[in-house]
């Protein structure tokens, strides 16, 4: 019998979260991914709430910034996890001006992706 805190081992779990692509946020994202990977999350969709080109501190891709943060913080995440299970979804600039539209769009997009991938469990934060 499955309780509220247990999921069948074969049930895929997807996590959708938002990220500002600047500064120490990448280190927090690594911890976030590491924790959720340990508790069984299979797929990560990270919605970037900022245009990467407008960030003058880095011209790296999101995956490269994530790898650099993992190396700097000492976290050992499998490369397969970073390359095949962490997906970045950049959003257009006009969505950033209205927070409620961005939130609604992220939630809707996340649910559509889960439905299309036949994922029964979705975490949103």
C-alpha positions as CSV (number, residue, x, y, z in Angstrom):
1,X,0.0,0.0,0.0
2,X,1.4,3.4,-1.0
3,X,1.2,6.2,1.5
4,X,1.1,9.9,0.8
5,X,4.9,10.2,1.0
6,X,5.7,7.1,-1.1
7,X,5.4,6.8,-4.9
8,X,5.7,3.6,-6.9
9,X,9.3,3.3,-8.1
10,X,8.4,3.3,-11.8
11,X,6.4,6.6,-11.6
12,X,8.3,9.4,-13.3
13,X,8.4,12.7,-11.5
14,X,8.9,16.1,-13.2
15,X,9.9,19.3,-11.4
16,X,9.2,22.8,-12.9
17,X,10.8,25.8,-11.2
18,X,11.8,29.3,-12.1
19,X,15.3,30.8,-12.1
20,X,16.8,34.2,-12.5
21,X,20.0,33.6,-14.5
22,X,22.3,35.8,-12.4
23,X,24.8,35.6,-9.6
24,X,24.5,33.1,-6.8
25,X,21.2,31.8,-8.2
26,X,23.2,29.1,-10.1
27,X,24.6,27.7,-6.8
28,X,21.1,27.6,-5.3
29,X,19.9,25.8,-8.5
30,X,22.5,23.1,-8.1
31,X,21.5,22.5,-4.5
32,X,17.8,22.5,-5.6
33,X,18.5,20.0,-8.4
34,X,20.7,17.7,-6.2
35,X,18.1,17.6,-3.4
36,X,15.2,16.8,-5.7
37,X,17.2,14.3,-7.7
38,X,17.9,12.4,-4.4
39,X,14.2,12.2,-3.6
40,X,13.4,10.8,-7.0
41,X,12.7,13.6,-9.5
42,X,13.6,12.4,-13.0
43,X,13.1,15.5,-15.2
44,X,13.8,19.2,-14.4
45,X,12.3,22.1,-16.4
46,X,13.9,25.3,-15.3
47,X,12.1,28.4,-16.6
48,X,14.5,31.3,-16.9
49,X,12.8,34.6,-15.8
50,X,15.4,36.7,-17.5
51,X,17.0,37.2,-20.9
52,X,20.4,35.6,-20.8
53,X,21.8,38.1,-23.3
54,X,21.0,41.0,-21.0
55,X,23.2,39.5,-18.3
56,X,26.6,41.2,-18.6
57,X,28.3,39.0,-16.1
58,X,28.2,35.8,-18.2
59,X,27.8,34.8,-21.8
60,X,27.7,31.1,-20.9
61,X,24.9,28.8,-21.7
62,X,22.6,27.8,-18.8
63,X,24.1,24.3,-18.8
64,X,27.7,25.7,-18.7
65,X,26.7,28.0,-15.8
66,X,25.2,25.1,-14.0
67,X,28.3,23.0,-14.4
68,X,30.5,25.8,-13.2
69,X,28.3,26.3,-10.2
70,X,28.4,22.6,-9.4
71,X,32.2,22.5,-9.7
72,X,32.6,25.7,-7.5
73,X,30.3,24.4,-4.8
74,X,31.7,20.8,-4.8
75,X,28.4,19.1,-5.7
76,X,28.9,16.0,-7.8
77,X,26.0,15.7,-10.2
78,X,26.1,13.1,-12.9
79,X,26.8,14.6,-16.3
80,X,23.9,12.5,-17.7
81,X,21.6,14.3,-15.3
82,X,22.7,17.7,-16.4
83,X,22.7,16.9,-20.2
84,X,19.6,14.8,-20.5
85,X,17.3,15.5,-17.6
86,X,17.7,19.3,-16.9
87,X,16.0,21.4,-19.5
88,X,16.0,25.2,-19.6
89,X,13.0,27.1,-21.0
90,X,13.8,30.8,-21.7
91,X,10.9,33.1,-21.9
92,X,10.4,36.2,-24.0
93,X,11.1,39.6,-22.5
94,X,7.5,40.8,-22.5
95,X,6.5,38.1,-20.0
96,X,8.9,39.5,-17.5
97,X,7.1,42.8,-17.2
98,X,3.9,41.2,-15.9
99,X,4.7,38.7,-13.2
100,X,1.2,37.1,-13.1
101,X,1.4,36.4,-16.8
102,X,4.8,34.8,-16.4
103,X,3.5,32.6,-13.5
104,X,0.4,31.5,-15.4
105,X,2.4,30.8,-18.6
106,X,5.0,28.7,-16.7
107,X,2.4,26.6,-14.9
108,X,0.5,26.0,-18.1
109,X,3.6,25.1,-20.1
110,X,4.7,22.8,-17.3
111,X,1.4,20.9,-17.3
112,X,1.4,20.6,-21.1
113,X,4.9,19.2,-21.1
114,X,4.0,16.7,-18.4
115,X,0.9,15.6,-20.3
116,X,2.8,15.2,-23.5
117,X,5.6,13.2,-21.8
118,X,3.0,11.0,-19.9
119,X,4.4,12.0,-16.6
120,X,1.9,11.4,-13.8
121,X,3.6,13.4,-11.1
122,X,4.6,17.1,-11.4
123,X,6.2,19.3,-8.7
124,X,5.9,23.0,-9.2
125,X,7.8,25.6,-7.1
